[in-house]
């Protein structure tokens, strides 16, 4: 069943459209990678899905009982955010705030959920540490644990391995793949087409000509072979 349906979307700003007539759907359990050149509208699309921006035209529909506040989100970090003065516990449990609505405190269920996700991300020994003292990979796992506090069904990830070294990048991809194997729907923006076709099962390639479909069909296209091949060659240099 579709959890997310985008119908005839036109996205952009007052001074013009970035994307026009975009339609696709995301089924429960999908792993969708959104790829494309800089400026093709990847982040604009994700902000629109999250409700942070309104489409110029078209609509986004949620299905399978999904509510907007049940979408987990891992954004790109700015240098200021990486220096955030809070503990790992405080950052992770804040992910429960979306569900809390007007409740001015964390429930015992919230606390149990936060600890469960801290343990899932291998962060138990760091729970009292300051977030700003952690490595880039540790910070990303903290933010992923936070996102999981908001959802049991769908995660939106904006360049989740940006700035990480190769070993930590591989580790993050494996963690995300494992979450998908558990049944969580993944929608991930990636600049790494090679990794996208390795881990995802569907591709949305934005640009002058939009492609949406399975990885297998994408790799059968000239465009897919070219991009995935370029990424592979880049890894070998």
Order of alpha helices (4+ residues) and beta strands (2+ residues): beta-beta-beta-alpha-beta-beta-alpha-alpha-alpha-alpha-alpha-beta-alpha-beta-alpha-beta-beta-alpha-alpha
